[in-house]
Amino acid sequence: MRRSGRAPVLGAIDVGTNAVRLELARPLSDGSLETLHQERDPVRPGEGVFATGSIPRPVANRLLSTLRRYAALCRRDATRVRAVATSAIREARNGAEIVRRAREEAGLELEVVSGQEEARLICLGVLHGKPPGARSLVLDIGGGSTEVATAVGEEPTALRSVALGAVRVTETFGIAGKTTPARLALVRSYAAEAFREGLPQRLAHPAVALGSSGTINAVVGFAGSKGRSATRKEIGRAVEALAGMGVEERRRHFEPRRAEVIVAGAVILEAAMKHLGLEAVTSVDTGLRNGILVDLMRRGARQPDDRSAAESALAVGRRFGFDERHAVQVGALAVTLFEDLATLHGLPASARRLLEAAALLHDVGVAIAFHKHHKHTYYLVANSDMAGFSDRERELVATVARYHRRSLPDRARADLSHLSSAELTTVRKLAALLRLANALDASHQQPVRALSVESRGRAVALRLRLRAPADLELWDVAREAQLFREVFRRRVELTARRG
């Protein structure tokens, strides 16, 4: 049991391509994290994925066994945990089955993150505590992808993911053993082309990168003459030396599984440094797990007036040329409804940011076509990069925004069947609030100057102060109140005055 008065234990589970990792930590008063427990299991979830397209049953069973054990450790310490899966699960045909089994067998919500969200979390983990003006470039070579991030201080300025990883390249080209010069030249050419396609735009960055991940640590440790740093020339020489070794010889320098994929990892690092024009790379011990923990810590400490979620949503809306005045008005009205009806809806404070983001983005689908724009909105939001939102949160935001008009989010709808019971309840409540907020600016002219809300008996009273006539808004609220009545068992009563 956790002792009262102490900060909660935070947990990060990283289901990578090479291994599965767990880290438990406690936030300290100075903003740092005290590590309580770490584990790493070389399950190799990505074994065979890039060759066959799916995770073999024996590998899946090993993975689930590890996740059950990690989940038990987290429950023991009443841990607030976030479990993420990266490229192997992201690309496996049976990835959804792994997620389902994790939920059913381990009680874990395994979140399959996008490459850019993975890059954001790595960046956050590596740069936590950096001075505000410091410029950085962070590289992370995983089993299935390579993440590249530039940042100023702790804040990323560009996040990129290239489908090039140590396991993927090893399986694709069969270079676990000794690699001939001809095969090595082919792999180098492939890696160079992948970076040209994945990073076509030039990024502003320093000449020395920070290298996160076990692969970079291993390559730099082998290649470098100055401890934790290696120059581009040294990495190039290491590529040649490693390719000329058999796997048994490499195992004298690296752990057995790492020895099989280290040639590919070294080639990828060499290609990244050439493409980015780097002089050197310095390896660091922090990365994805640390980023997950920092993100959890910040979410727990987030203040009600925090604007990061809104700014992230606004950035997406501006990308699609949305009606910003209408979006901001609906967002403000939705937040007022959420806060004034907190006792009625009973949702956690964290749901406020989902509603605000959905309200700000509810009309972005108009960028494709007004007809069925709510459905276009779902697609655009679900597939956009929204800094600070997990993939699952972005899916919920997209779903709430999709149901701001037309069909009601009924439990029998096929497009909602993937939601858990709790998620569906949240979507229905937030969509009901969003429909009212949107109706209160149906003219897109912002006639509502102020809104106050009160729940009394079997009714919810909306008191409006208007700056202009609002006949369309009053009519539309009456029309859109159906879902609100269904969800909350309350009728909506409107009073309005000018002033």
Secondary structure, 3 states (H helix, E strand, C coil): CCCCCCCCCEEEEEECCCCEEEEEEEECCCCCEEEEEEEEECCCCCCCHHHHCCCCHHHHHHHHHHHHHHHHHHHHCCCEEEEEECHHHHHCCCHHHHHHHHHHHHCCCEEECCHHHHHHHHHHHHHCCCCCCCEEEEEEECCCCEEEEEEECCEEEEEEEECCCHHHHHHHHCCCCCCCHHHHHHHHHHHHHHHHHHCCCCCCCCCEEEEECHHHHHHHHHHCCECCEEEHHHHHHHHHHHHCCCHHHHCCCCCHHHHHHHHHHHHHHHHHHHHHCCCEEEECCCCHHHHHHHHHHHHHHCCCCCCHHHHHHHHHHHHCCCCHHHHHHHHHHHHHHHHHCHHHHCCCCCHHHHHHHHHHHCCHHHHCCCCCHHHHHHHHHHCCCCCCCCHHHHHHHHHHHHCCCCCCCCCCCHHHCCCCHHHHHHHHHHHHHHHHHHHCCCCCCCCEEEEEEEEECCEEEEEEEECCCCHHHHHHHHHHHHHHHHHHCCEEEEEEEEC
